[in-house]
Amino acid sequence: MLDSFFVSLIGNLSNSHRTKSYIYDIILIIDAKWGRRRMPNFGEEKAFSLVEVIVAMALLLVIFIVSTQIVMNTMTQSNTIDADFTTMEIADGVLKAYQSKSPEDLDDHKGKGEIPVNLPDLLELPAGKKVEQYEGHVLVTDPDETSLTNYLTKIVVTVSANNKETQLEGYVER
């Protein structure tokens, strides 16, 4: 289309060889910039082949799957650690509450085995705190070392949640 336009334009101009040469140069420049697009020579193109693209996508997929697994495992471990830490905090609170009791109160609990503990009341938790999933038991005994029996009372606190048990041991002077 452009060629026929310029050919008719050239025919109307002077028959000078120099004028025609300039016009042909202009046509070539315009044609190169705005003219027809030529089919690329795929043999000379520097591009990725289909196989290379598929291999790259497969590698990216493997990396994505492994990364997802790592993130999921990290989240699971984080939740487990949080639950274990909460159980440990509750057990520590119960142990401190029993260590603050008088020796006479502790002697009343000796020999009765594991005593169930009402966690919200003992720890004085606000009503909104959810501790129903936790169970607490306290065992008040004499120390394992018989020579310390007259001086110390042993307190073993067991707190369990979701089939996991945390046990803390502490002593109180008589």
Buried (B, 14 or more C-beta within 10 A) or exposed (E): EEEEEBEEEBEEEEEEEEEBEEBEEEBEEEEEEEBEEEEEEEEEEEEEEEEEEEEEEEEEEEEEEEEEEEEEEEEEEEEEEEBEEBBEEBBBBBBBBBBEBEEEEBEEBEEEEEEEBEBBEBBEBEEEEEBEEBBBBBBBBBBEEEEBBEEBBBBBBBBBBEEEEBEBBBEBEE
